[in-house]
Amino acid sequence: MDGATFSRRQLFRYTGATLGASTLTALGFSPRPALAEVRAFKLTRTTETRNTCPYCAVACGIIMYSLGDKAKNAKSSIMHIEGDPDNPINRGTLCPKGAALLDFIKAPTRLSYPEFRAPGSTGWKRVSWDWAMERIAKLVKEDRDKNFIDKNKDGVTVNRWVSTGFLAASATTNETAFVTYKVVRSLGIVGFDNQARV
């Protein structure tokens, strides 16, 4: 742009900007305080927790940010989830399902307590965690006592339990998966898998 030569488009742009600024100033609005304000970063006061996405066998790393005052008996609330850039699997990226994990956590239909449907019943009823754990332990012991195989047909000690299988979740660390593997194998369970293969 040389001297006082304006194109039509530039004339409209400058005229519109001048008109808008003069109108805001006449109404008493000054942009200086708004431009000078520094907004606080939304994750400043949050607690950062690393975890694994629970959806598929890829086992992408995620970072969950929870907000709470950490007072006794106070529950923190997860307010943001993003991919973990330090995780060698996904390097901070997430698929659409992983990116929508916050909706999964906050869903009103998500169960946060155990339910039980009795044999022959058509409905589920809420039970306590203690009741559920006792019931699972009782059924595990009954089935293992009934179906445990000490020796095979050749008399070789095998210590197998083949009537029950165990499927672990991908939302676990390698260390937790290793301990789970040891517990399951110590019971003699042969059918054991984890969709993340960890």
C-alpha positions as a Markdown table, in Angstrom:
| # | Residue | x | y | z |
|---|---|---|---|---|
| 1 | Met | 0.0 | 0.0 | 0.0 |
| 2 | Asp | 1.7 | 3.2 | -1.1 |
| 3 | Gly | 0.7 | 6.7 | 0.2 |
| 4 | Ala | -3.0 | 7.3 | 0.4 |
| 5 | Thr | -4.0 | 4.6 | -2.1 |
| 6 | Phe | -6.6 | 2.2 | -0.6 |
| 7 | Ser | -8.4 | -0.7 | -2.2 |
| 8 | Arg | -12.1 | -0.9 | -1.7 |
| 9 | Arg | -11.7 | -3.9 | 0.6 |
| 10 | Gln | -9.1 | -2.1 | 2.8 |
| 11 | Leu | -11.4 | 1.0 | 3.0 |
| 12 | Phe | -14.2 | -1.1 | 4.4 |
| 13 | Arg | -11.9 | -2.9 | 6.8 |
| 14 | Tyr | -10.5 | 0.3 | 8.3 |
| 15 | Thr | -13.9 | 2.0 | 8.4 |
| 16 | Gly | -15.5 | -0.9 | 10.1 |
| 17 | Ala | -12.7 | -1.2 | 12.7 |
| 18 | Thr | -12.8 | 2.5 | 13.4 |
| 19 | Leu | -16.6 | 2.5 | 13.7 |
| 20 | Gly | -16.6 | -0.5 | 16.1 |
| 21 | Ala | -13.9 | 1.0 | 18.3 |
| 22 | Ser | -15.5 | 4.4 | 18.6 |
| 23 | Thr | -18.9 | 2.8 | 19.4 |
| 24 | Leu | -17.4 | 0.7 | 22.2 |
| 25 | Thr | -15.6 | 3.7 | 23.6 |
| 26 | Ala | -18.7 | 5.8 | 23.5 |
| 27 | Leu | -20.5 | 3.1 | 25.5 |
| 28 | Gly | -17.8 | 3.2 | 28.1 |
| 29 | Phe | -16.0 | -0.1 | 27.3 |
| 30 | Ser | -12.3 | 0.0 | 27.3 |
| 31 | Pro | -10.5 | -3.1 | 26.0 |
| 32 | Arg | -7.4 | -2.5 | 28.1 |
| 33 | Pro | -8.5 | -4.4 | 31.3 |
| 34 | Ala | -9.8 | -7.3 | 29.2 |
| 35 | Leu | -6.6 | -7.6 | 27.2 |
| 36 | Ala | -4.4 | -7.2 | 30.3 |
| 37 | Glu | -6.2 | -9.9 | 32.3 |
| 38 | Val | -4.4 | -13.2 | 32.6 |
| 39 | Arg | -6.6 | -16.2 | 32.9 |
| 40 | Ala | -5.6 | -19.0 | 35.2 |
| 41 | Phe | -4.8 | -22.3 | 33.5 |
| 42 | Lys | -7.7 | -24.6 | 34.1 |
| 43 | Leu | -5.5 | -27.6 | 35.3 |
| 44 | Thr | -3.5 | -25.5 | 37.8 |
| 45 | Arg | -5.1 | -26.9 | 40.9 |
| 46 | Thr | -5.8 | -30.4 | 39.7 |
| 47 | Thr | -4.2 | -33.7 | 40.7 |
| 48 | Glu | -2.6 | -35.6 | 37.8 |
| 49 | Thr | -3.0 | -39.4 | 37.6 |
| 50 | Arg | -1.7 | -41.6 | 34.9 |
| 51 | Asn | -3.7 | -44.6 | 33.8 |
| 52 | Thr | -4.5 | -46.8 | 30.8 |
| 53 | Cys | -7.5 | -46.4 | 28.5 |
| 54 | Pro | -10.1 | -49.2 | 29.3 |
| 55 | Tyr | -11.4 | -49.8 | 25.8 |
| 56 | Cys | -9.3 | -51.9 | 23.6 |
| 57 | Ala | -6.2 | -54.0 | 23.4 |
| 58 | Val | -4.0 | -51.1 | 22.4 |
| 59 | Ala | -3.7 | -50.0 | 26.0 |
| 60 | Cys | -3.1 | -46.3 | 25.3 |
| 61 | Gly | -1.8 | -44.2 | 28.2 |
| 62 | Ile | -4.0 | -41.4 | 29.5 |
| 63 | Ile | -3.6 | -38.6 | 32.1 |
| 64 | Met | -6.7 | -37.9 | 34.3 |
| 65 | Tyr | -7.0 | -34.6 | 36.1 |
| 66 | Ser | -9.1 | -34.5 | 39.2 |
| 67 | Leu | -10.2 | -31.5 | 41.2 |
| 68 | Gly | -10.9 | -31.6 | 44.9 |
| 69 | Asp | -9.7 | -30.0 | 48.1 |
| 70 | Lys | -8.2 | -33.4 | 49.3 |
| 71 | Ala | -10.0 | -33.0 | 52.6 |
| 72 | Lys | -10.9 | -36.2 | 54.6 |
| 73 | Asn | -14.0 | -37.9 | 53.2 |
| 74 | Ala | -14.1 | -35.5 | 50.2 |
| 75 | Lys | -14.4 | -37.0 | 46.8 |
| 76 | Ser | -12.3 | -35.6 | 43.9 |
| 77 | Ser | -14.0 | -35.2 | 40.6 |
| 78 | Ile | -12.3 | -36.0 | 37.3 |
| 79 | Met | -12.6 | -32.9 | 35.1 |
| 80 | His | -10.3 | -33.5 | 32.2 |
| 81 | Ile | -8.7 | -36.5 | 30.4 |
| 82 | Glu | -6.0 | -36.4 | 27.7 |
| 83 | Gly | -3.5 | -38.7 | 26.1 |
| 84 | Asp | -0.2 | -39.3 | 27.9 |
| 85 | Pro | 2.6 | -37.8 | 25.7 |
| 86 | Asp | 5.2 | -39.9 | 27.7 |
| 87 | Asn | 3.5 | -43.2 | 26.9 |
| 88 | Pro | 5.4 | -45.1 | 24.2 |
| 89 | Ile | 2.2 | -46.7 | 22.8 |
| 90 | Asn | 0.1 | -43.7 | 21.9 |
| 91 | Arg | 2.5 | -40.7 | 22.5 |
| 92 | Gly | -0.3 | -38.5 | 23.6 |
| 93 | Thr | -2.8 | -39.4 | 20.9 |
| 94 | Leu | -6.2 | -40.9 | 21.6 |
| 95 | Cys | -8.9 | -42.4 | 19.3 |
| 96 | Pro | -12.4 | -41.0 | 19.4 |
| 97 | Lys | -13.5 | -43.5 | 22.1 |
| 98 | Gly | -10.5 | -42.6 | 24.3 |
| 99 | Ala | -11.0 | -38.9 | 23.7 |
| 100 | Ala | -14.6 | -39.3 | 25.0 |
| 101 | Leu | -13.6 | -41.0 | 28.2 |
| 102 | Leu | -14.9 | -38.1 | 30.3 |
| 103 | Asp | -18.4 | -38.7 | 29.0 |
| 104 | Phe | -18.0 | -42.4 | 29.9 |
| 105 | Ile | -17.0 | -41.6 | 33.5 |
| 106 | Lys | -19.7 | -39.0 | 33.9 |
| 107 | Ala | -22.5 | -41.1 | 32.3 |
| 108 | Pro | -25.6 | -41.3 | 34.5 |
| 109 | Thr | -26.1 | -44.9 | 33.4 |
| 110 | Arg | -22.7 | -46.1 | 34.5 |
| 111 | Leu | -22.8 | -48.5 | 37.4 |
| 112 | Ser | -20.7 | -47.7 | 40.4 |
| 113 | Tyr | -21.8 | -50.6 | 42.6 |
| 114 | Pro | -22.3 | -54.3 | 42.1 |
| 115 | Glu | -25.6 | -55.8 | 41.1 |
| 116 | Phe | -26.8 | -59.4 | 41.2 |
| 117 | Arg | -29.4 | -61.4 | 39.2 |
| 118 | Ala | -30.5 | -64.6 | 40.9 |
| 119 | Pro | -31.0 | -67.7 | 38.8 |
| 120 | Gly | -34.4 | -67.6 | 37.2 |
| 121 | Ser | -34.9 | -64.0 | 38.1 |
| 122 | Thr | -35.7 | -61.3 | 35.5 |
| 123 | Gly | -34.3 | -58.3 | 37.3 |
| 124 | Trp | -31.1 | -57.1 | 38.9 |
| 125 | Lys | -30.8 | -56.1 | 42.5 |
| 126 | Arg | -28.2 | -53.9 | 44.2 |
| 127 | Val | -25.8 | -55.7 | 46.6 |
| 128 | Ser | -23.0 | -54.6 | 48.8 |
| 129 | Trp | -19.3 | -55.0 | 47.8 |
| 130 | Asp | -18.7 | -57.3 | 50.8 |
| 131 | Trp | -21.6 | -59.5 | 49.7 |
| 132 | Ala | -20.4 | -59.6 | 46.1 |
| 133 | Met | -16.8 | -60.5 | 47.1 |
| 134 | Glu | -17.9 | -63.2 | 49.5 |
| 135 | Arg | -20.2 | -64.7 | 46.8 |
| 136 | Ile | -17.4 | -64.7 | 44.2 |
| 137 | Ala | -15.0 | -66.3 | 46.6 |
| 138 | Lys | -17.5 | -69.0 | 47.6 |
| 139 | Leu | -18.3 | -69.9 | 44.0 |
| 140 | Val | -14.6 | -69.9 | 43.1 |
| 141 | Lys | -13.8 | -72.3 | 45.9 |
| 142 | Glu | -16.7 | -74.6 | 45.2 |
| 143 | Asp | -15.8 | -74.9 | 41.5 |
| 144 | Arg | -12.1 | -75.3 | 42.1 |
| 145 | Asp | -12.7 | -78.0 | 44.8 |
| 146 | Lys | -15.0 | -79.9 | 42.4 |
| 147 | Asn | -13.0 | -79.6 | 39.2 |
| 148 | Phe | -9.3 | -79.3 | 40.1 |
| 149 | Ile | -7.0 | -81.8 | 38.4 |
| 150 | Asp | -4.0 | -83.0 | 40.4 |
| 151 | Lys | -2.6 | -85.5 | 37.9 |
| 152 | Asn | -3.1 | -86.3 | 34.3 |
| 153 | Lys | -3.9 | -89.8 | 33.0 |
| 154 | Asp | -0.2 | -90.7 | 33.0 |
| 155 | Gly | 0.2 | -89.8 | 36.7 |
| 156 | Val | 2.1 | -86.6 | 36.0 |
| 157 | Thr | 1.3 | -83.7 | 38.4 |
| 158 | Val | -0.3 | -80.9 | 36.4 |
| 159 | Asn | -2.4 | -78.9 | 39.0 |
| 160 | Arg | -4.9 | -77.7 | 36.5 |
| 161 | Trp | -8.3 | -76.0 | 36.9 |
| 162 | Val | -9.9 | -75.9 | 33.5 |
| 163 | Ser | -13.6 | -75.3 | 34.3 |
| 164 | Thr | -13.1 | -71.6 | 35.0 |
| 165 | Gly | -11.3 | -68.9 | 33.0 |
| 166 | Phe | -10.2 | -65.4 | 33.9 |
| 167 | Leu | -10.3 | -62.3 | 31.6 |
| 168 | Ala | -8.3 | -59.3 | 33.0 |
| 169 | Ala | -8.8 | -55.7 | 31.8 |
| 170 | Ser | -6.5 | -53.7 | 29.7 |
| 171 | Ala | -6.8 | -50.7 | 32.1 |
| 172 | Thr | -3.9 | -51.9 | 34.2 |
| 173 | Thr | -0.2 | -51.5 | 34.5 |
| 174 | Asn | 2.4 | -54.2 | 33.7 |
| 175 | Glu | 3.0 | -54.6 | 37.4 |
| 176 | Thr | -0.6 | -55.2 | 38.2 |
| 177 | Ala | -1.0 | -57.5 | 35.3 |
| 178 | Phe | 2.0 | -59.5 | 36.5 |
| 179 | Val | 0.5 | -59.9 | 40.0 |
| 180 | Thr | -2.9 | -60.9 | 38.5 |
| 181 | Tyr | -1.1 | -63.5 | 36.3 |
| 182 | Lys | 0.7 | -64.9 | 39.4 |
| 183 | Val | -2.6 | -65.1 | 41.4 |
| 184 | Val | -4.6 | -66.7 | 38.6 |
| 185 | Arg | -1.8 | -69.3 | 37.7 |
| 186 | Ser | -1.4 | -70.1 | 41.4 |
| 187 | Leu | -5.0 | -71.2 | 41.5 |
| 188 | Gly | -4.3 | -73.5 | 38.5 |
| 189 | Ile | -6.5 | -71.6 | 36.0 |
| 190 | Val | -5.4 | -72.4 | 32.5 |
| 191 | Gly | -7.8 | -70.1 | 30.6 |
| 192 | Phe | -6.4 | -66.7 | 31.3 |
| 193 | Asp | -6.1 | -63.7 | 29.0 |
| 194 | Asn | -5.8 | -59.9 | 28.9 |
| 195 | Gln | -6.9 | -58.0 | 25.8 |
| 196 | Ala | -3.9 | -55.8 | 26.0 |
| 197 | Arg | -1.6 | -58.8 | 26.2 |
| 198 | Val | 0.3 | -57.3 | 29.2 |
